[in-house]
Amino acid sequence: MRLQMQAIHFDADPKLLSFIQQKLDKLDTFYDRITSGEVFLKLDKSDNAKTQTKLLEVKLYVPGGTMFVREQGTTFEEATDLAIDTLKMQVKKFKDKRNNARAPKVIEGVALEDGVTVIAEETEE
């Protein structure tokens, strides 16, 4: 997957960018039609906090849709792990929707092509 990464108002370490790329590449195991993505790394500076919160935004492009997640953590690695968990769920849900939309609709007692008649269909819940 082709990723474009941008660090906003700071220079990101190449090791960090490589870490994020490796993590996002693993999403291909769940859905191999992800075409590209954008990653934004930001530092959230609040007045009363001594540490800066790291903010990670990921936008993935797939045929027929876009997935977006925004996560924050004490490190970019932590934010990346949280984002990956969320994106896994989004990718699986998107894939299931696509597969279910393409599946032939089965109606009880209706003849389908090739002379097959479905009496009843069991569904898992």
Accessible surface in RSA format (square Angstrom, percent):
REM  Atomic radii and reference values for relative SASA: ProtOr
REM  Chains: A
REM  Algorithm: Lee & Richards
REM  Probe-radius: 1.40
REM  Slices: 20
REM RES _ NUM      All-atoms   Total-Side   Main-Chain    Non-polar    All polar
REM                ABS   REL    ABS   REL    ABS   REL    ABS   REL    ABS   REL
RES MET A   1    52.78  27.3   0.22   0.1  52.56 125.1  10.70   9.1  42.08  55.7
RES ARG A   2   171.63  72.1 161.90  82.5   9.73  23.2  77.05 105.3  94.58  57.3
RES LEU A   3    28.31  15.8   0.00   0.0  28.31  71.2   0.00   0.0  28.31  76.2
RES GLN A   4    90.41  50.6  85.25  62.3   5.17  12.3  31.26  66.5  59.15  44.9
RES MET A   5    47.08  24.4  17.14  11.3  29.94  71.3  17.32  14.7  29.76  39.4
RES GLN A   6    71.54  40.0  66.52  48.6   5.02  11.9  26.25  55.9  45.29  34.3
RES ALA A   7    31.08  28.6   6.58  10.2  24.50  55.7   6.58   9.3  24.50  64.9
RES ILE A   8    53.31  30.3  48.11  35.8   5.19  12.5  50.35  36.3   2.96   8.0
RES HIS A   9   176.67  96.6 132.63  92.2  44.04 112.7 101.39 104.5  75.28  87.6
RES PHE A  10    50.72  25.4  30.53  18.9  20.18  52.5  43.18  26.2   7.53  21.6
RES ASP A  11   145.41 101.9 117.83 117.3  27.58  65.2  37.74  88.8 107.67 107.4
RES ALA A  12    19.83  18.2   2.16   3.3  17.67  40.2   2.90   4.1  16.93  44.8
RES ASP A  13    78.28  54.8  69.23  68.9   9.05  21.4  33.02  77.7  45.26  45.1
RES PRO A  14   101.43  73.9  95.89  87.4   5.54  20.1  98.24  81.1   3.18  19.8
RES LYS A  15   168.44  82.2 159.52  97.9   8.92  21.2 106.32  95.7  62.12  66.2
RES LEU A  16    18.46  10.3  15.43  11.0   3.03   7.6  17.38  12.2   1.07   2.9
RES LEU A  17    54.16  30.2  53.91  38.6   0.26   0.6  54.12  38.0   0.04   0.1
RES SER A  18    55.02  46.5  46.87  62.5   8.15  18.8  31.92  68.0  23.09  32.4
RES PHE A  19    55.34  27.7  52.65  32.6   2.69   7.0  54.84  33.2   0.50   1.4
RES ILE A  20     0.34   0.2   0.34   0.3   0.00   0.0   0.34   0.2   0.00   0.0
RES GLN A  21    48.66  27.2  48.66  35.6   0.00   0.0  30.69  65.3  17.98  13.6
RES GLN A  22   109.33  61.1 105.68  77.2   3.64   8.7  32.94  70.1  76.38  57.9
RES LYS A  23    54.66  26.7  54.45  33.4   0.21   0.5  13.35  12.0  41.31  44.0
RES LEU A  24     1.05   0.6   1.05   0.7   0.00   0.0   1.05   0.7   0.00   0.0
RES ASP A  25    55.20  38.7  48.75  48.5   6.45  15.3  23.31  54.9  31.88  31.8
RES LYS A  26   120.50  58.8 117.49  72.1   3.00   7.2  75.62  68.1  44.88  47.8
RES LEU A  27     0.25   0.1   0.25   0.2   0.00   0.0   0.25   0.2   0.00   0.0
RES ASP A  28    48.24  33.8  40.69  40.5   7.55  17.9  21.24  50.0  27.00  26.9
RES THR A  29   114.37  81.3  76.25  77.3  38.12  90.8  78.53 105.5  35.84  54.2
RES PHE A  30    55.25  27.6  48.33  29.9   6.92  18.0  52.99  32.1   2.26   6.5
RES TYR A  31    15.47   7.2  13.63   7.8   1.84   4.8  12.98   9.8   2.48   3.1
RES ASP A  32   116.60  81.7  91.40  91.0  25.19  59.6  30.19  71.1  86.41  86.2
RES ARG A  33   105.54  44.3  97.80  49.9   7.73  18.4  42.08  57.5  63.46  38.5
RES ILE A  34    11.59   6.6   0.00   0.0  11.59  27.9   0.00   0.0  11.59  31.4
RES THR A  35    79.46  56.5  61.15  62.0  18.31  43.6  59.42  79.8  20.04  30.3
RES SER A  36    16.13  13.6  16.13  21.5   0.00   0.0   4.29   9.1  11.84  16.6
RES GLY A  37     3.41   4.2   0.00   N/A   3.41   4.2   0.00   0.0   3.41   7.6
RES GLU A  38    45.40  26.1  45.40  34.3   0.00   0.0   7.17  13.9  38.23  31.2
RES VAL A  39     0.17   0.1   0.00   0.0   0.17   0.4   0.00   0.0   0.17   0.5
RES PHE A  40    47.35  23.7  47.35  29.3   0.00   0.0  47.35  28.7   0.00   0.0
RES LEU A  41     0.00   0.0   0.00   0.0   0.00   0.0   0.00   0.0   0.00   0.0
RES LYS A  42    66.75  32.6  66.67  40.9   0.08   0.2  29.71  26.7  37.04  39.5
RES LEU A  43    50.08  27.9  29.27  20.9  20.81  52.3  29.27  20.6  20.81  56.0
RES ASP A  44    68.11  47.7  62.79  62.5   5.32  12.6   9.69  22.8  58.42  58.3
RES LYS A  45   147.52  72.0 119.12  73.1  28.40  67.6  66.82  60.1  80.70  86.0
RES SER A  46    55.83  47.2  40.54  54.1  15.29  35.2  38.30  81.6  17.52  24.5
RES ASP A  47   157.91 110.6 118.43 117.9  39.49  93.4  43.04 101.3 114.87 114.6
RES ASN A  48   142.38  98.2 106.16 102.6  36.22  87.2  46.25 111.3  96.13  92.9
RES ALA A  49    47.83  44.0  27.22  42.0  20.60  46.9  34.10  48.0  13.73  36.4
RES LYS A  50   210.61 102.7 168.87 103.6  41.75  99.4 118.62 106.8  91.99  98.0
RES THR A  51   108.17  76.9 100.66 102.0   7.51  17.9  77.48 104.1  30.69  46.4
RES GLN A  52    64.97  36.3  59.14  43.2   5.83  13.9  19.80  42.2  45.17  34.3
RES THR A  53    44.22  31.5  41.75  42.3   2.47   5.9  11.63  15.6  32.59  49.3
RES LYS A  54    47.30  23.1  47.30  29.0   0.00   0.0  18.54  16.7  28.76  30.6
RES LEU A  55    30.84  17.2  30.79  22.0   0.06   0.1  30.79  21.6   0.06   0.2
RES LEU A  56     0.86   0.5   0.86   0.6   0.00   0.0   0.86   0.6   0.00   0.0
RES GLU A  57    13.55   7.8  13.53  10.2   0.02   0.0   0.24   0.5  13.30  10.9
RES VAL A  58     0.85   0.6   0.76   0.7   0.09   0.2   0.85   0.7   0.00   0.0
RES LYS A  59    67.63  33.0  67.39  41.3   0.24   0.6  15.02  13.5  52.61  56.0
RES LEU A  60     0.00   0.0   0.00   0.0   0.00   0.0   0.00   0.0   0.00   0.0
RES TYR A  61    69.94  32.7  69.94  39.8   0.00   0.0  56.73  42.6  13.21  16.3
RES VAL A  62     7.93   5.2   0.16   0.1   7.77  18.7   1.08   0.9   6.84  18.6
RES PRO A  63    41.07  29.9  28.99  26.4  12.08  43.9  40.97  33.8   0.11   0.7
RES GLY A  64    72.31  89.2   0.00   N/A  72.31  89.2  32.06  88.0  40.25  90.1
RES GLY A  65    27.98  34.5   0.00   N/A  27.98  34.5  20.40  56.0   7.58  17.0
RES THR A  66    77.91  55.4  44.89  45.5  33.03  78.7  24.52  32.9  53.39  80.7
RES MET A  67    12.13   6.3   9.07   6.0   3.06   7.3  12.13  10.3   0.00   0.0
RES PHE A  68    83.46  41.8  68.21  42.2  15.25  39.7  68.21  41.4  15.25  43.6
RES VAL A  69     8.01   5.3   4.58   4.1   3.44   8.3   8.01   7.0   0.00   0.0
RES ARG A  70   137.23  57.6 114.27  58.3  22.95  54.7  32.88  44.9 104.35  63.2
RES GLU A  71    40.24  23.1  37.78  28.6   2.46   5.9   2.57   5.0  37.68  30.8
RES GLN A  72   102.71  57.4  93.39  68.2   9.33  22.2  22.51  47.9  80.20  60.8
RES GLY A  73     9.12  11.2   0.00   N/A   9.12  11.2   9.12  25.0   0.00   0.0
RES THR A  74   102.64  73.0  92.21  93.5  10.43  24.9  80.95 108.7  21.68  32.8
RES THR A  75    62.08  44.2  61.03  61.9   1.05   2.5  56.47  75.9   5.61   8.5
RES PHE A  76    14.54   7.3  12.84   8.0   1.69   4.4  12.84   7.8   1.69   4.8
RES GLU A  77    74.53  42.8  74.53  56.4   0.00   0.0  34.75  67.2  39.79  32.5
RES GLU A  78    72.93  41.9  67.00  50.7   5.93  14.1  32.55  62.9  40.38  33.0
RES ALA A  79     0.00   0.0   0.00   0.0   0.00   0.0   0.00   0.0   0.00   0.0
RES THR A  80     1.14   0.8   1.14   1.2   0.00   0.0   1.14   1.5   0.00   0.0
RES ASP A  81    58.45  40.9  56.67  56.4   1.78   4.2  25.00  58.8  33.46  33.4
RES LEU A  82    74.10  41.3  72.39  51.8   1.71   4.3  72.39  50.8   1.71   4.6
RES ALA A  83     0.54   0.5   0.54   0.8   0.00   0.0   0.54   0.8   0.00   0.0
RES ILE A  84    10.64   6.1  10.64   7.9   0.00   0.0  10.64   7.7   0.00   0.0
RES ASP A  85    79.35  55.6  75.76  75.4   3.59   8.5  25.48  60.0  53.87  53.7
RES THR A  86    33.17  23.6  33.13  33.6   0.04   0.1  21.40  28.7  11.77  17.8
RES LEU A  87     0.00   0.0   0.00   0.0   0.00   0.0   0.00   0.0   0.00   0.0
RES LYS A  88    66.85  32.6  66.85  41.0   0.00   0.0  20.11  18.1  46.74  49.8
RES MET A  89   127.40  66.0 122.04  80.8   5.36  12.8  84.20  71.6  43.20  57.2
RES GLN A  90    55.70  31.1  50.80  37.1   4.90  11.7  28.74  61.2  26.96  20.4
RES VAL A  91     0.00   0.0   0.00   0.0   0.00   0.0   0.00   0.0   0.00   0.0
RES LYS A  92   101.01  49.3  99.42  61.0   1.60   3.8  52.36  47.1  48.65  51.8
RES LYS A  93   136.17  66.4 131.02  80.4   5.16  12.3  78.16  70.3  58.02  61.8
RES PHE A  94    37.00  18.5  33.83  21.0   3.17   8.2  36.37  22.1   0.63   1.8
RES LYS A  95    77.29  37.7  77.29  47.4   0.00   0.0  33.92  30.5  43.37  46.2
RES ASP A  96    81.92  57.4  80.70  80.3   1.22   2.9  19.22  45.2  62.70  62.5
RES LYS A  97   136.09  66.4 128.84  79.1   7.25  17.3  78.39  70.6  57.70  61.5
RES ARG A  98    63.86  26.8  61.75  31.5   2.11   5.0  20.31  27.8  43.55  26.4
RES ASN A  99    76.77  52.9  69.52  67.2   7.25  17.5  24.03  57.8  52.74  51.0
RES ASN A 100    97.58  67.3  94.57  91.4   3.01   7.2  25.37  61.1  72.21  69.8
RES ALA A 101    77.80  71.5  47.28  73.0  30.53  69.4  54.12  76.2  23.68  62.7
RES ARG A 102   152.42  64.0 121.86  62.1  30.56  72.8  61.14  83.6  91.28  55.3
RES ALA A 103    47.70  43.9  37.92  58.5   9.78  22.2  43.67  61.5   4.03  10.7
RES PRO A 104   109.21  79.6  89.33  81.4  19.88  72.3  99.68  82.3   9.53  59.2
RES LYS A 105   143.63  70.1 126.41  77.6  17.22  41.0 108.81  97.9  34.82  37.1
RES VAL A 106    54.22  35.7  24.88  22.5  29.34  70.7  24.88  21.6  29.34  79.6
RES ILE A 107   110.62  62.9 107.23  79.9   3.39   8.2 110.14  79.3   0.48   1.3
RES GLU A 108   128.24  73.6 105.24  79.6  23.00  54.8  31.70  61.3  96.54  78.8
RES GLY A 109    51.34  63.3   0.00   N/A  51.34  63.3  23.16  63.6  28.18  63.1
RES VAL A 110    65.95  43.4  62.73  56.8   3.22   7.8  65.89  57.3   0.05   0.1
RES ALA A 111    70.51  64.8  49.02  75.6  21.50  48.9  49.02  69.0  21.50  56.9
RES LEU A 112    56.60  31.5  45.03  32.2  11.57  29.1  49.93  35.1   6.67  17.9
RES GLU A 113   136.22  78.2 118.75  89.8  17.47  41.6  63.51 122.8  72.71  59.4
RES ASP A 114   137.36  96.2  94.24  93.8  43.12 102.0  35.96  84.6 101.41 101.1
RES GLY A 115    71.83  88.6   0.00   N/A  71.83  88.6  37.24 102.2  34.59  77.5
RES VAL A 116    83.28  54.8  79.09  71.6   4.19  10.1  83.28  72.4   0.00   0.0
RES THR A 117    72.28  51.4  50.64  51.3  21.64  51.6  32.57  43.7  39.71  60.0
RES VAL A 118    29.40  19.3  25.90  23.4   3.50   8.4  29.40  25.5   0.00   0.0
RES ILE A 119   134.19  76.4 130.01  96.9   4.18  10.1 130.51  94.0   3.68  10.0
RES ALA A 120    69.92  64.3  45.36  70.0  24.56  55.9  45.69  64.3  24.23  64.2
RES GLU A 121   104.29  59.9  72.59  54.9  31.70  75.5  28.95  56.0  75.34  61.5
RES GLU A 122   173.06  99.4 145.62 110.2  27.44  65.3  64.15 124.1 108.91  88.9
RES THR A 123    99.45  70.7  69.93  70.9  29.52  70.4  56.82  76.3  42.63  64.4
RES GLU A 124   177.65 102.0 146.02 110.5  31.63  75.3  62.38 120.7 115.26  94.1
RES GLU A 125   206.91 118.8 122.43  92.6  84.48 201.1  82.74 160.0 124.17 101.4
END  Absolute sums over single chains surface
CHAIN  1 A     8740.2       7141.7       1598.4       4607.2       4132.9
END  Absolute sums over all chains
TOTAL          8740.2       7141.7       1598.4       4607.2       4132.9
